Amino acid sequence: MEDFEPVIIAFVCNWCTYTAADLAGTSRLIYPQNVRLIRVMCTGMVDPQYIIKAFLEGADGILVSGCHPGDCHYINGNYKARRRIKLLKEILPQFGFEPERLRLTWIGASDGIIFAEIMRDLAAQMKALGPNEAKLKMVI
């Protein structure tokens, strides 16, 4: 299990977190290579079905990250995302997934350092949790 590298899917806001990820890259900050960014215009667009599907297809961890509350380019999209993630964390155990595998963060456009830190922390947390059970069932 030492060679386990978690697959992390990150749904990121175009205006803030994606820009922070770009800043982290151009600043040559180090964060795990196994993070897959999916750029969305707003975290309010992230349907819970996308998250459940990603888990069912073998993602070990999922991050939803956008603008700080009150700074959303679409007025209240991040508030919608916060409500959805809260409810989704309550029902994830019914699907057999630990709620800790899903994280919601707010990362501003100039927070490249914070983006890299959160990605490293999330990868370490997923490594400690171990592989997603759905992925193990797909292999067998």
N, C-alpha and C positions, 0 to 999 in steps of 0.2 A: 504494500500500500504506500510505501515511501515514494514510489515513482508516480503516484496519482497526481495529475494536474487537472484541477476542476475547470469545466467549461462554464464561463460566465457570460450571460447575455445582458447587455445594458441598453435599455430604452432611454435615449437621451434627448432632451429638448434641443432643438436646432439653435435657439437664440442664446442659451447660457451654457449648459453642460457640454454640448458638442463643441462649442467655442473653447471651453476650458480644456477639453481633451486635445483639441488642436494646439492650444498653447502649451500643454504638457509635452506634446510631441515635438514642437518646434523648439522648446526649451531643453530638449533631450533629457527629460525626466524619465525615470525608469518605473514602469508598472508592468504587471504580468501580460504576456503575449496572448494568453488564452482568454482575453476579454474581447467579446464581439459587440461592437457598437451598432445599434439600430437607431438611426436618426429619425425622429418624429418632429413635427412642427411644434407640438406641445404635449406635455405629459398627460394632459386631459384627454388626448386622443388614444391613449394606451388602454385598450379594452382588456378586461380581465381574461377573456378567452385567449388572447395572445400569450399571456403569462402562463396559464394552465397548459396550453399547447406546447410552449417551450419546455416546461417541466416534463411533460409526457414524452417529448422527443429527446430527453436526456440532458437538458441543461442542469448543471449542479447548483447554480445560483443565478438570481436575477436581480438586477438593479434597475430602478426607475428613478431618474434624476432630472430635475428641471430648475427653473428659475426660483429664486427665493419667494415665499408667499408675499403677495403685494407687488411683485415685480413682473408678473406674467404678461407677456406680450398679447395674450388673448384674454386678459382681464382676470378670469377666475379658473383657468385650466388647472393650475397646480392645486387649487382647493378641491376640485373634482378628483384629481389623482389621489390626493391624500385620503379622501373618503373611500374611494375604491380600494386602495391598498389596505386600509384598515379592515374593511369587510373581507377582503380576499384572504388576509392573514388568519382570520377567524375560521374560514372554511377550508383552507389548504390541508389541515389534518384529515379531513374527510376524503381527500384524494391520495392520502398517504405521504404528504410532504411536510417537512418541518417548516413552521412559519419563519424560522431564522434564515431560510434560504432566499427569502425575498426581502429586499431593502429599498427604502425610499429615502432619497437625499435631495438636498437643495444645494446646487453648486453654481455659483455665479460665473460669468464669462471670464473674469480675470483670476479665477481660482484654479489655475493649472496645477499648482503644488498640492492643493487640497484634493483635486481630482485624482492625482497619482497616489496620494496617501490612502484615499478611500478604496481605490482599486486594489492596492496591496493588502489592506486590511480585510477586504471582502474575500480575496483569494485565500488568505490565511484562514479565515473563518470557514470557508467551504472545504478547504483541505482538512481541517479538524473535524468537520461533520462527516467527511467521507463522500464516496460517490452517491449520486442520486439513485435510489432504488429502481426507478423506471428504466434507467440506462442499463442496470445489471440484468433486468428481466428481458431487455431487448437483445442482449448478447447471448443469453442462454438459449 
